[in-house]
Amino acid sequence: MKNFTDDIGITGHLTIIKQFPNGEEEVVFDDHNIIVSGMGVGLSYMFNGSGSTSVLDYQIDRFQIGVSGPPAGGVTSAIQGLSGALNSVSEYGTGSNLFIEDASQIKGDNIVANQFFALIPANKITRIDDASVRYTLVVDEEACNGLTRDSNDMNINEIGLLMKNPTGNTGTNRSILVAYRTFSNIRKTNDFSLIFRWTLNF
Amino acid sequence: MRGEVEIWEGDKLIHKESNLLVNGAGEAIADMLTVSPSLSGISSASALLDTSNYTIQAISFGTDKVAFKNNAHFLDAAKGTLLSSVHATETVTAVSDVNQNTSSYNPVVSISSPPNPELSVLEPNCNVEATLGGVEVSSVFSGPDQNVNLIPKDYHRSELAALGSLSAVGASILGCFPDGSSLGGTDFSAFSGAGYAAGDVAFSGNYDSAVNEASSMDVSGFVNMIMSGSPGTTTGYAMSSTLSGLCVSGGADSTNSGIVEYSMLLGSGDVGFSNLYGGIYNMGLWTIDTKESRLAGNSPPYSFGPLDNPRKYKLFATKHLTKNLGYIQDNGTAAGAINYSDLTIKWRIHFT
C-alpha cells in the first residue's frame, strides 16, 4: 500500500547476483536505485502527446553497463548518462547472448550518437504486482569479460535502465536514461554470469 | 510525480491546492511498461499499443454520498407527480425546502470520505434511492459514483428505456448537467415547501450546458480529453480551446520541466445545475482501463462517444474540495442562482 501522500514517488530496487555454472548463486549487491529525471521527461512526452504514439517507444527495453561510476558530480536524479558506458559491441562481448543496439541517446538538450545498449528480452520484463515491474538483466558468462581501457583493467561498477525512444524519432532510436545505480567494482570473468534483478515501483 | 489543481473564475484564482495521485496512476504506467510488443503483429489488438490507452483521457466531477439521497436526487410522491405532470417528454429539475427569501440553493451534503490513494472512484457508495413505476432507478442505471449526465433527451431515452414513459423523470432524479443551449437548456424550479406546490416556487430559471453543447461528456459524467491544437509547441501552456472538453498541453518546455497541464472550462450552467444535485466537491482525472474495456466486450481502438462509450476508465488522480464549487449567494438584488460564472480548471501533473 502506498504511503498517504499527495504524490507518488517512483522507486526502484536492484539486486546483483553472481551465478556460477554449477548453479551456485552469490548476492553481491542489494539496495535501492536512483530514478533520474529522464523518467519524468519520457513520461511527459507520452502524456502531453508530443512524442511517439506507440507505447513500445516508452518501454524500458534496454540497459547500459559502465566502468567509471560513480559520476564525478555525485549520484543525483540529474544524471543523464553513465560515466563510462561500454562503447562497443566487443566490450559487451561478441560471444555473449546480449543483443547490442547502436543508437542515439538523449542527454539534456543533446542527442549523442553511437551509444551502445543491451536489449532486454520481453520475457525478462515481468509485472510482479499492480504497480511494480521487474527487469531481469542477464550478463552471461561470455559478456563484459576482461575489460581494459588505455591498457588498464576496468571493472564494471555502474548500470542504467533506458526508455527506448520517447520522442518517436524515425530511423535511429533516441533512448533516455530513467534509472541508475553504482556498485562496488566487479571484475567480470567467464567463471560466472551476473544477474541484475531490478524492480521499479510506480 | 505530483499534481496540483488551480480553479479560475475569469482571471481570478479561487483555488489552488495539491491533488492526490491514486494507485491507479502507478498501475497505468505499469500497464504501459508491460504491454506485449507482440501485439503489433495482431491486427485486432495492435491498437492497444497506442499511447492514448495509457494516458489521461477524461475528467469527472462528483460530490459526497449524502447528496445523492437529497437535493434534486430526492424523490417522493409529490415530486414524482410534479415532474411527470410538468412535461411528459422533457426533463425539468426541482429542489425543495429552499429559503423563500433567497434565490440561491444551498445543497444538502455531508463530509466527503477522506482522501485515500486506494480510491478507484471519486466517492464510494453514491447511490440514488428512488423508485419509479415500481422500478429501482439504480437498477436501471448504476452510475460510477459521480455526477452523471442523463438530462439530454437522447441520453435518458437510451439509458433509461426500462423506465418507459418515466425515463425523463428518472433523468431528472439522476441529473446532473443540463441540455446544451442549442436545445434550449433545462428548466429548474426551487420550492420553499416540501410539497412542490405551484405557489411555493421560490425561484426558477434555465441553465444550459457547455459540455453537452459540445457533446464532450458521456452519460456517466466523463468529459472526454481532446488534444490541444499544437501539443508540445505552445508556449505558456496555452490551450487551443477549453470549451470542447478536457484539453492537454505540455508547453514548449515540456522536455525540460516534465509538466503536463490539463485544462477544462466548466460552464456556468453546468456549475449551477450541478449545484442543485449536491454541488461539486470532487474531481478526478482518468485513464482508460484497457482490461475492463475489453472485458466489457469492446475492441480497441476505443473511440469516445457520449452514448455507448466503449471506454472504461481507471482513476489516476483526485481532488477533494472542502468548499462546493457551486456555492453561491445572492448579491444584493442579483439572484445567486442565475449569477454563476464559467470556471476554468487547470490541473498540472509534474512528472519530474
Chai-1 contact restraints between the chains, C-beta under 6 A:
chainA,res_idxA,chainB,res_idxB,connection_type,confidence,min_distance_angstrom,max_distance_angstrom,comment,restraint_id
A,K2,B,P117,contact,1.0,0.0,6.0,A-B,restraint_1
A,D6,B,S18,contact,1.0,0.0,6.0,A-B,restraint_2
A,D6,B,L20,contact,1.0,0.0,6.0,A-B,restraint_3
A,D7,B,M1,contact,1.0,0.0,6.0,A-B,restraint_4
A,D7,B,R2,contact,1.0,0.0,6.0,A-B,restraint_5
A,D7,B,L21,contact,1.0,0.0,6.0,A-B,restraint_6
A,I8,B,M1,contact,1.0,0.0,6.0,A-B,restraint_7
A,I8,B,L21,contact,1.0,0.0,6.0,A-B,restraint_8
A,I8,B,A25,contact,1.0,0.0,6.0,A-B,restraint_9
A,I8,B,G26,contact,1.0,0.0,6.0,A-B,restraint_10
A,S37,B,T352,contact,1.0,0.0,6.0,A-B,restraint_11
A,G40,B,G258,contact,1.0,0.0,6.0,A-B,restraint_12
A,G40,B,F351,contact,1.0,0.0,6.0,A-B,restraint_13
A,G40,B,T352,contact,1.0,0.0,6.0,A-B,restraint_14
A,V41,B,T255,contact,1.0,0.0,6.0,A-B,restraint_15
A,V41,B,G258,contact,1.0,0.0,6.0,A-B,restraint_16
A,L43,B,F351,contact,1.0,0.0,6.0,A-B,restraint_17
A,S44,B,G250,contact,1.0,0.0,6.0,A-B,restraint_18
A,S44,B,S254,contact,1.0,0.0,6.0,A-B,restraint_19
A,S44,B,G258,contact,1.0,0.0,6.0,A-B,restraint_20
A,S44,B,V260,contact,1.0,0.0,6.0,A-B,restraint_21
A,S44,B,F351,contact,1.0,0.0,6.0,A-B,restraint_22
A,M46,B,T51,contact,1.0,0.0,6.0,A-B,restraint_23
A,F47,B,T55,contact,1.0,0.0,6.0,A-B,restraint_24
A,F47,B,V260,contact,1.0,0.0,6.0,A-B,restraint_25
A,N48,B,P231,contact,1.0,0.0,6.0,A-B,restraint_26
A,N48,B,G232,contact,1.0,0.0,6.0,A-B,restraint_27
A,N48,B,V248,contact,1.0,0.0,6.0,A-B,restraint_28
A,N48,B,G250,contact,1.0,0.0,6.0,A-B,restraint_29
A,N48,B,S254,contact,1.0,0.0,6.0,A-B,restraint_30
A,N48,B,V260,contact,1.0,0.0,6.0,A-B,restraint_31
A,G49,B,M227,contact,1.0,0.0,6.0,A-B,restraint_32
A,G49,B,P231,contact,1.0,0.0,6.0,A-B,restraint_33
A,S50,B,P231,contact,1.0,0.0,6.0,A-B,restraint_34
A,S50,B,G232,contact,1.0,0.0,6.0,A-B,restraint_35
A,S50,B,G250,contact,1.0,0.0,6.0,A-B,restraint_36
A,T53,B,T51,contact,1.0,0.0,6.0,A-B,restraint_37
A,S54,B,L49,contact,1.0,0.0,6.0,A-B,restraint_38
A,V55,B,M32,contact,1.0,0.0,6.0,A-B,restraint_39
A,V55,B,V35,contact,1.0,0.0,6.0,A-B,restraint_40
A,V55,B,L49,contact,1.0,0.0,6.0,A-B,restraint_41
A,V55,B,T51,contact,1.0,0.0,6.0,A-B,restraint_42
A,V55,B,Y54,contact,1.0,0.0,6.0,A-B,restraint_43
A,L56,B,P37,contact,1.0,0.0,6.0,A-B,restraint_44
A,L56,B,L49,contact,1.0,0.0,6.0,A-B,restraint_45
A,Q59,B,L33,contact,1.0,0.0,6.0,A-B,restraint_46
A,A122,B,P37,contact,1.0,0.0,6.0,A-B,restraint_47
A,R127,B,T34,contact,1.0,0.0,6.0,A-B,restraint_48
A,D130,B,E27,contact,1.0,0.0,6.0,A-B,restraint_49
A,A131,B,G26,contact,1.0,0.0,6.0,A-B,restraint_50
A,A131,B,E27,contact,1.0,0.0,6.0,A-B,restraint_51
A,A131,B,A30,contact,1.0,0.0,6.0,A-B,restraint_52
A,V133,B,A30,contact,1.0,0.0,6.0,A-B,restraint_53
A,V133,B,L33,contact,1.0,0.0,6.0,A-B,restraint_54
A,V133,B,T34,contact,1.0,0.0,6.0,A-B,restraint_55
A,F202,B,G26,contact,1.0,0.0,6.0,A-B,restraint_56
A,F202,B,I29,contact,1.0,0.0,6.0,A-B,restraint_57
A,F202,B,A30,contact,1.0,0.0,6.0,A-B,restraint_58
